[in-house]
Every structure is written in structure tokens, then in C-alpha cells.
Amino acid sequence: MEIESVGSPALWAGFILFVLLMLALDLGVFHRKTHEVKFKEALTWSGVWISLALVFNLGIWWKFGPTPGMQFLTGYLIEKSLSIDNIFVFVIIFSALKIPSLYQHRVLFWGILSALVLRAAMIFAGVAMLQRFHWLIYVFGAFLILTGVKLFVQRNKEEHPEDGAVMKLARRVIPSTPRFDKDHFFTVENGKKLATPLFMALVLVELTDVLFALDSIPAIFAVTTDPFLVFTSNIFAILGLRSMFFVLAGAVEKFSYLKVGLSAVLVFVGAKMALIDVMKVPPAVSLGVIALLLGGSIVASLMKARALERAEADKALASREQPAPAAK
């Protein structure tokens, strides 16, 4: 399978330099001092990352034409929507391990920094495998369809990553303490170096990203096999994940139909990948279908949340208006 790419060595070097500069600016300037990330700050940074991704998309469109432009945008939309599913798990992790909101940004920063390296390795490995073994594209397609079906069937299942086998193994292998030591990942007790709950949360965040990458990377290969477009759309989605977490963390329960939409997207891109040698789906059609599925699930979720809020308000109003029982 021949793999073509729009990415020149100069483009690769420029993009990686841009990412490193933005991370240095984030940690060294805007978050040099540990502080709780408020909604307004998180919303601003989310807007910044989304705007940068769209500007980059316009550059791809202008330089290489509409097909690569739509492929990047479709891949970014898939990765962005799947990253929202990460937020559900991150909320559970921080709640279960009682991580103060003051330190959550630090855990997410280092977790996502490591995720950038892991994603890059997985993407290049995937490209190399597809280039050598074309039949793997059918395996990826079938895997995505099964993952989409599983996500739909288990959409209401409660997750407890803090009680999983990996976390239990980590606690056995890594000496740890339930005590926090400011924003440090490790502390010293009785002369022994121990991991704090922050480090254990970091382990779970890393594990979560690896598990989600197993779904998201094959999904974007259904849109394009260009390693530059796959990598850049992945990275832009991950870089904006931290700020999106602080925007949506308090409202994740409102997206009750999001997993239905995500499962439909995975089944669609899986079928598209499995049938690639039989039927070619134009990039514009893929973008439209994915946007419709995700947008529909989000709108339906918000409508359901609003209806429940109105029902609760009406119930509270009715209980206040009920006359008090007559005295005997």
C-alpha cells in the first residue's frame, strides 16, 4: 500500500517546533505558578487551540487543495470528539483519587506531554504496517466496527479505572502514599521515596490515553493515511484537551447521548475502511456524515438535559405551591 504525504521535512520540523514552543509558553509563562484553572481561563484557551487548528487547516487547504484540507478537518473532528470521551474518564479518576482542582492541570499537562510521544510512535508504526501489509486495513475496519458496537452496548456502564488491574499492579510495584505533598509527584516518608496520589493519577491518565488511542488512530486512518495529516490532527486535538477538560468537567453528565454518536462514528469509519477497495467515500461526504452524527448527539443531549432541568424546576415549584395539611 503506497503512502503519500503532503508533509515535507521543513513542515515536520516547523510543526514540531511550534508544538514545543506552545508547551513551553503554557508551562513556563501562563501556568508557571500552580493555580486552579477557572472556567473563563479554560474557555479562552479552548478557543485559542481550536482557532490555531482551524488556521492550520486553512493553510493546508490553501497550500495543498481541498482534499487534504477536508481530510485534516475530518480527522480533527473525529479526534476532538473522541477526546471528549477521555474527559468522562478523567473526571472519574480525579474524583476517585480526590485530586484537588488546584493540581489537576499539572497532572494533565505531563500526561498529555507523554501522550504526544506515544501517539507519534503509534501513528508511525501504524503507517509502516499499512504500507507493508495492506490487509491490515480490513482488520482496523473490523476493529472499529466492533469497538463502536461495544461502546453503544456499554454506554451506561459505570467506569472505575482506579480499581482496575493495572492500577492494582501499579500500587504493588510503585511504593505510594495517600498523602499529598503540594504539587509533587513523589515525596519522602521515613527516608523512603514514595509516589503521591498525583503520580498515581498520572499513571491512570497515561493508560486512558493509550486505550483511547487504540480507537482514535485507526479511526483517522479511515479518513487519510497521510502521516502528516494524521499526526497534526491528533496533536491539535490532544493539545486542546486540557483546557476542554476544565470547560466541560462540570457538565459531562449533560452529554448523555454523546457515546451513541461516537459509537455511530466508529461504525461508519470502520465500514468505510473495511470497504475501501469496494467503495470510495468522498472526503466531503465523510465530513458531513461525521459532523451530522456528532452534532446530532450533542444537540439531543442538551435538549434532554434542558428538559430534565425544566421537569425538576416544575416539580420543585409544584411542591412549594401545595397547601399545607390542615391542623386537626
NORPE-V366776 format. One record per run of one state. SS is the DSSP state (alpha for helix, beta for strand, coil for the rest). FROM is the first residue (numbers start at 1). TO is the last residue. If there is no record, write none. Layout:
SS,FROM,TO ; SS,FROM,TO
This chain:
coil,1,8 ; alpha,9,30 ; coil,31,38 ; alpha,39,64 ; coil,65,65 ; alpha,66,96 ; coil,97,100 ; alpha,101,132 ; coil,133,135 ; alpha,136,153 ; coil,154,160 ; alpha,161,163 ; coil,164,164 ; alpha,165,173 ; coil,174,175 ; beta,176,176 ; coil,177,185 ; beta,186,189 ; coil,190,191 ; beta,192,195 ; coil,196,196 ; alpha,197,221 ; coil,222,226 ; alpha,227,239 ; coil,240,240 ; alpha,241,254 ; coil,255,257 ; alpha,258,274 ; coil,275,282 ; alpha,283,321 ; coil,322,328
